[in-house]
């Protein structure tokens, strides 16, 4: 029985065994969370890298506590730097309590509980270091010499003692304090953000993956009260953000639309803003169906006007094909493009891009086949660009719990509304932002565009082929918006959506009469490198190629999406920012933009085709010279005659 007795103040004591078990648990959890964090095809409710870093610090603390115990009561060795170990243990104990409080307040109980487990090794380190200090003082009084490695010891033992006594303490302290401090800063900052900026909208549960799984989407509405809910004919604007942008980026536009008398709601896609992350890989069609569910359950029974910004425009187009498109009575696309990666690589005339486009288009409806079908082959337009972006997003989602990303995306000059700037910044600083971007990018960034290809009709495809256009997309369905457009409320006097049936193309690519407004920042059209601040000849050539390609793509959108589409160029400074209209005009000049959208889309003017320049906003936000202008739906699908020239920006398209 004597052999089973545990020695006090050693690893073979009760506290020592508990610490061994806890340290092993930290080690197992660390490697498990690494695997879970990078694994695909599973439910992702949190960023598992949060727990990976917390248990990593716990593993360091466990090893340090075991070192302190073993060094304190070994036969001939004494603990060096006992005062340092005492201070270190106390600091890490404080970090543990801060981590628990911070993540508990931020709503991530699991991270807080893992942080609480730091307390045991941190407290053991401080307590046993204090005992060692007292024992060392007694030994000094009694004249017992300090232990030093002896010449009779093996060389390996000498090196081990020197490393453990001099290298391990300092290395452990640096690692523990560095990562512990960063984790604590992020936890407390998240708790503060959670306190200052509570969820402004509703988290609506939606089903996905064939109804097997649930997650929550955030719907944030402005101007949608009881009166609008009772009036089932009043359209509601639904805003979809650009890639990587939370709902706060379009809050100013939503407020501006609401101030013009039309309710507006922003939907955070999975993982952005206040929405839960959802699933990987996220099927684009399932995402738009989930958005439709969220709007219905909110509840919004009214007709919808989709407003898509950047990649949000591609999501709006997919909504028109895969979701309840009969509810949609208008579409607004702001600087939209089918896929930025393809647009850039084709504009730069990559040698493999055209061949990849042919292969990509040949996939066609393969993405729409049954669940048991094999996935379509992966097509790379610029594999280096894809891998670089995927690697960057993956790295940032892994280190986001360490607060290192809090300095990024901090500068938002002329952000509107200014009162929401803090809330907007906070959405880029949580633990999920880069994870959401990584999941949506999906390793290739082309799945959304491929989903659109499954709905391309022969008539639309024929027109694009006739124009020698490399990209494909479907036109809007003929029946979209028909239920509302034929109702009495669509008359101009009732404030409904006007039917602007201008002259149709001689060979229409679509039978849709859905009102569509395309607004593009004219700075993207301007191929004058000097005006863009580009001096390098090679960079200038690339920019001019991109400007021309981008302009042509906007024109093709106008001529194929709907017979009732108008293209506007956002040019010149306005009161809100007094700068040229760049891609950030959505959050820089939201009130002006809201006025343009409402006046162009709704029947505030003539119900016939728009005049030469109907896009001037109200007197409260009148632009200066070079303001936006528009063109009516074209009468022919031929290549437009208006082309951007160096040093100029097209006033109309």
Buried (B, 14 or more C-beta within 10 A) or exposed (E): EEEEEEEEBBBBBEBBEBBBEBBEBBBEBBEBBBEBBEEEEEEBBBBBBBBBBBBBBBBBBBBBBBBBBBBBBBEEBBBBBBEEBBBBBBBBBBBBBBBBBBBBBBEBEBBBBBBBBBBBBBBBBBBBBBBBBEBBEEEEEEEEEEEEBEEEEEEEEBEEBEEBBEEBBEEBBEBBBEBBBBBBBBBBBBBBBBEEBEBBBBBBEBBBBEEEEBBBBBBBBBBBEEEBBEEEBBBBBBBBBBBBBBBBBBBBBBBBBBBBEBBBBBBBBBBBBBBBBBBBEBBBBBBBBBBBBBBBBBEBEBBBBBBBBBBBBBBBBBBBBBBBBBBBBBBBBBBBBBBBBBBBBBBBEBEBBBEBBEEBBEBBEBBBEEEEEEEBEEBBBBEEBBEEBBEBBBEBBBBBBBBEBBEEBEEBEEBBBEEBBEBBBBBBBBBBBBBBBBBBBBBBBBBBBBBBBBBBBEBBBEBBEEBEBBBBBBBBBBEBBBEBBEBEBBBBEEBBBBBBBBEBBEEBBBBBBBBBBBBBBBBBBBBBBEBBEBEEEEEBBBBBBBBBBBBBBBBBBBBBBBBBBBBBBBBBBBBBBEBBBBBBBBBBBBBBBBBBBBBBBBBBBEEEBBEEBBBBBBEEBEBEEBBBBBBBBBEEBEBBEEBBEEEBBBBBB
